Amino acid sequence: MNFPPLARRAFLLAALVFVLDQAIKLWALFVFELADKGRVAVLPVFDLVLIWNRGVSYGMLQQDGDLGRWLLVALHVVASIGIAVWIARERQTVSAYGLALILGGAVGNGVDRVAYGAVVDYALLHWGEVTWYVFNLADAAIVAGVGLLLYGAVRGSKGAREVV
């Protein structure tokens, strides 16, 4: 299939997000062995800690059984296909890149569910004892992608021109 230049760049960005996400997770699990270390302080406001997220965003809808796991995998597949089709049709640069971030993150988290039965989360932001949820690069990419999509929607037709 011959995709327009914008779609090709967006798919390349999605692939980059996916590869970086998986590389960090593999490093955390098998090289750094984060599971054996517990909570590791990196910066005054950032720690590494391993959490197996069997749910969706913010740990909601936790799925302990195989049925729930595979339903979430199916949701990842359907959503990823839909986002890929949307990218192929998108003409607004900022929206295409936002979708690419979402796609790369969704595929990264989906691979975790297939490989491990849960998503590998490892990044903890905190201010003293006040903590935010534990997340990963894929989650951050998804949030940034949604932000770009919202920006593109607000920007409207002014951003519709493709930059080649």
N, C-alpha and C positions, 0 to 999 in steps of 0.2 A: 504494500500500500504506500502511495506517495503522499506524505504529509507535508503541509506548508512549513516554511522555515520556522515560524513561531512555534508550531506544535513540536517540531523536532527539537528545538532548544528547550522547550518545556519538558519533554520526555527525558532529555539529557539531565536536566535539573532534578527531576524525580529519581532517576537512577543514581545520581550523586548522593542525594539525601538517603536513599535506601542503603547504598554501600557504606557511607559513613556511619549511619545508625547501626548497621550490623557489625561493622568493624569495632566500634566502641563497645558494643555489648559482648562480643567475643573476647575482647581484651579484658573487660571487667570480670567476666566469668572464668576464663581459662588461663589468662596470663597474670593478671593482678590478683585473681582468686578472691574477689570481693566477698563471696559467701563466707569465707573463713575469717575475714577481718572485722566484720561488724560495721559500725559507723566510723568512717575515716574523715577527719577534718582536712579540708583542702585550703579553704579560705575562711576568714572570720564569718562569712555569711553563706558558705557553700560546703556541703559534706557529700561524700559518697556513701551510699547504703543500699544494699540489695533488697528489693521488694518484688515479689512475684504477684503481678496484678492479674487476677483471673476475671476481672470485671471490665467495665469500660471506663470512660473518663472519670477521674477522681475516685476510682475504685468502686463506682456504683455498679449494681447488677452483678455481684460476684457469682461466678459459676464454678461450683466445685466438681460437678459431674461432667462426663464426656459429652452428653447431649448439649449442655449449655456451651461447652467449649466449641463444638463443631458448628453450632448455630452461629456463634460469634465469628468463626472462620468463614462461614457462608456469607455472613453480612459483610465481612471484609472484602470478599471476592466480588460480590454484587456491587458494592460501593466503588471498589477500585475500577471495575469495568465501566461503570457509569461515569466516573470522573475522567477516565481515559477518553471516552467518547466525547465528553464535554471539552476536554483539552483539544482534541482534533478539530473541533468546530469553533473554538474560541478565537476571536479576532482582536481582543483587547489584551495587550501585552501584560499589564499588571495582573489581570485576572488569570491569564494562562499560567503565569509564574506562581500565583497563589494556589491554583489547582495542582500544579506540579509539586509544591511543597506538601500539600495534603495527600496527594497520591503516594509520594515517596514515604511519608510517615505511615500511612495506612498499610502499605505493603510491608514495611519493616515490622510493624506491630503484628500484622497477620502472620508473617513467617515465624515470629516468636510463638504464637499460639499453636501453630502446627508443630514446631520443633520441640517446645518445652511444655506446652499445655497452659502457658500463661505468658504475659508480656513482661519482659525484663525492664524494670524501672530502677534507676540508680542515682539520680541527681536530686539532692535535697537543698532547697534554699531555706534559710532561716535568719531570724534576727533574735539573737539570744535564745530563749526557750520557745519563741513563737516560730512555728514551722509551717511551711506550705506543703502541699502534697509532693510525693516523690514522683519524678517523671523521667523521661529519656529524650534523646535527640528527636526521635520520631514525633513525640508529643509536642515538643517545641516547634517543629516544622509545621505540624498541623495547625497549631495556634497562630503562627505567623502567616500561614496560608489563608486562614479564615480572615485575618486582619487585612491581607492584600485583597481578598475578594470583596470585603466590605468597602475598602478604599476605592476599588474599581467601580463598585455599584454607585457610590456617592459621586465619584468623578464623572460617571456616565459617558456620554458620547465624546467628551473631550479626550478620553483615553483610548478611544476605539481605533485610532491609527496604529497599525503595526510598525514596529521599528525593525528593519531588516538588518 
